Amino acid sequence: MNSLPQGMLEAQIIQFPLAAADDPEKSMAQREIQHVVEHAIDELPDAFRIVFITRVIEGMNVEETADILGLKPETVKTRLHRARAVLRDNVEKKIGPVVMEAFPFAGKRCERLTDAVLKRLARP
């Protein structure tokens, strides 16, 4: 059913980049982006938000989330997928091209992280 490796199925927390102390403009842009993402999570419909927070923020697996919320595992997966899609759309509308200027990406680690994020965003 799912062709991703087992490790990719678990929720992963990506730390928000630390503010660039030497560049107040980038620091301010990063804080604004963080605010936009937090606000977008708050705006999710209740059913999507609780699943998103439980799975992504709290790091619980599908079965734990289903048990706690009294849902079928399939429902948890569907709601998480829809929550991510809504978040992606809302954040893209609000910050769009600003993201590329706000985060200084350089080096192989950043390329790998960028590729991983783009692949996750492109999931159907």
N, C-alpha and C positions, 0 to 999 in steps of 0.2 A: 504494500500500500504506500509506504513512504520510503523513498530511495536515499534519504539522507543518512549519514553515519549516526550511530546511537548518540555520540557526544554532541552532535549538532541539534538533537531534539530537545535537549535540556535548555532551560532559560539561561542566558548568559548576560551578565551585567558588564557593560562597557563604561568605564569611568569617563566622566565628562572631563575634557582637557582642562588643565589648570590655566588660569588666566595668565597671560603674558605680562609680567611685571614691567617689562621695558617698553611695552606698547599699549598705552591706555586705550587707544581706539579699538584694538583687537580685544582687549580685556572687556570693554563695555559691550562689544558685539557678542562675545561669548556669553556674558551674563544675560543679554537680551534674548539670545537663542534659547538658553536654558529656561528662561521665563516663558517663552512661547511654547516650548515642549511641555512644560508643567501645566500650562493653561490648557493646551490641547488634550492632555490626559484628563484634566478636570471636566472638560466639556464632553467627554465620551458618554454615551448613554449608560445608565447604571449597570445594565447587564454586561456590557462590554468592559466597562471600567473595572468592575470587581474581578473579572477573570484576568484582565491584563495585569492588574496590580498583584494578584495572587501568583500568577505564573511568572511574570517578568521581574517585578520588584521584589517580591518575597522569595522567588526561586523555587516554588513548589512544582512538582511534576503534575502531569495531567490527572493521574489517578487521585492524588492528594486533593487537588483542586475540585475534582468532581465530587469526592466524598464530603468535603467541607461545605460545598455549595448545594449539595443534593442534586447534581446534574449528571447526565450521562457523559462519559469521556468524549464522545463524538461532539456533544454540544460545547464542551470546553474548547476543543480544538477549533470548531467553527467560530465561536465567539472571539477567540484570540486572533484568528486570521482576520476577521472583520474589524476588530479593534485596531490591529496594525494597519490595515488598509485605510481606515478613517483617519488615524493619526498621521500616516504618511501624506495623505491628501491635504489635511488641514495645515500641517507644518510646511509643506511645499508651497502652499498658497500664501502663507504668511511671511516666509523668509526666503524662499526660492534661491536666487543667485547669490544672496548675501553670504550663504554658508561657505562658499569657496573662498571668500575674502576673510572670513572670520577665523578660520582654522588654518594654521600654517602646517601643511603636510609636506614632509620631506623624508627621504630614506626608505629602505626596504620595509621596515616595520609599519610605517604609515601607509605604504602602498598596499601591503597585505591587509591591513585594517580597512582601508578604503574599499578594496575588492570584496572583502567579506561583507561589509555593510551594504554595498550595492547589490550583491547577490541576494542578501536577505530581503532587501526592499523590492527586488524584482520577482520574488516568489509569487506564483499565482494564488 
